[in-house]
Amino acid sequence: MLSFRKAEEQKIVTIETNADSWSIENPASDWLDLSGSSGSGGMSNVTLSVTSKTITERTTTLTITAGNTTPGAQIVVSPAIIRIFVQY
């Protein structure tokens, strides 16, 4: 679980895979910025930044897919709390 305590705080997620490529689906691009949404195999860091302040909690799910597999990780995001669930 990752927690954002304030807007504009950043968190780094490391993605490591032996697949040729990976991608992240971000349905909350209006308030959550990612430093990258795809990459090649190996290890990559992605910085997550909440871009707008709100009193109400918002949530979204980022889905990470590596290669041609089914999604292997989901990150549930809100400005107050980010939870990262890795599913195998």
C-alpha positions in Angstrom: 0.0 0.0 0.0 1.3 3.5 -0.9 -0.2 6.6 0.8 -0.4 10.1 -0.6 -0.8 12.6 2.3 -1.0 15.7 0.1 -1.4 16.7 -3.5 1.8 16.9 -5.6 3.5 14.3 -3.4 5.2 11.7 -5.5 5.6 7.9 -5.1 7.9 5.7 -7.2 6.8 2.2 -8.3 9.4 -0.2 -9.6 8.3 -2.6 -12.4 10.6 -5.5 -13.1 9.7 -8.1 -15.7 11.4 -10.6 -18.1 8.8 -9.9 -20.7 9.8 -7.8 -23.8 7.5 -5.0 -22.8 5.0 -3.7 -20.1 2.3 -1.1 -20.0 0.1 0.7 -17.4 -3.5 1.6 -18.0 -4.4 4.9 -16.2 -8.1 5.7 -16.2 -7.5 8.7 -13.8 -5.1 10.7 -16.0 -7.1 13.9 -15.2 -5.7 13.8 -11.6 -3.0 11.2 -11.5 0.2 11.7 -13.6 2.6 8.8 -14.4 6.2 9.5 -15.6 5.7 6.6 -18.1 3.0 4.3 -19.1 5.0 1.7 -21.0 8.5 0.3 -21.2 10.8 -2.6 -22.2 11.8 -5.6 -20.1 14.1 -5.4 -17.2 13.6 -2.9 -14.4 11.9 0.5 -14.7 10.8 3.1 -12.2 7.5 5.0 -12.7 6.7 8.1 -10.6 3.1 8.6 -9.6 1.9 12.1 -8.8 -1.5 13.3 -7.7 -2.0 16.6 -9.5 -5.1 18.1 -8.0 -6.3 18.7 -4.4 -9.6 17.4 -3.2 -11.4 17.0 0.1 -13.3 13.9 -1.2 -11.4 10.7 -1.6 -11.1 9.5 -5.2 -10.0 6.1 -6.3 -8.9 4.4 -9.5 -7.2 1.2 -10.5 -4.0 1.2 -12.6 -3.6 -2.1 -14.4 0.0 -3.3 -15.3 0.4 -5.8 -18.1 3.7 -7.4 -19.1 4.1 -8.9 -22.6 1.0 -10.8 -23.8 0.0 -12.0 -20.4 -3.2 -11.1 -18.4 -2.7 -8.2 -16.1 -0.3 -9.1 -13.3 -0.7 -6.2 -10.9 -3.2 -3.6 -10.0 -2.6 -0.3 -8.2 -5.7 1.2 -6.4 -5.1 4.9 -6.2 -6.6 7.8 -4.3 -5.1 11.2 -3.2 -5.1 9.9 0.4 -4.2 6.3 -0.1 -2.6 4.2 -2.8 -2.8 0.5 -2.5 -0.7 -1.8 -4.7 -2.0 -5.4 -5.2 0.2 -7.8 -7.0 -1.7 -10.8 -8.4 0.0 -13.9 -9.8 
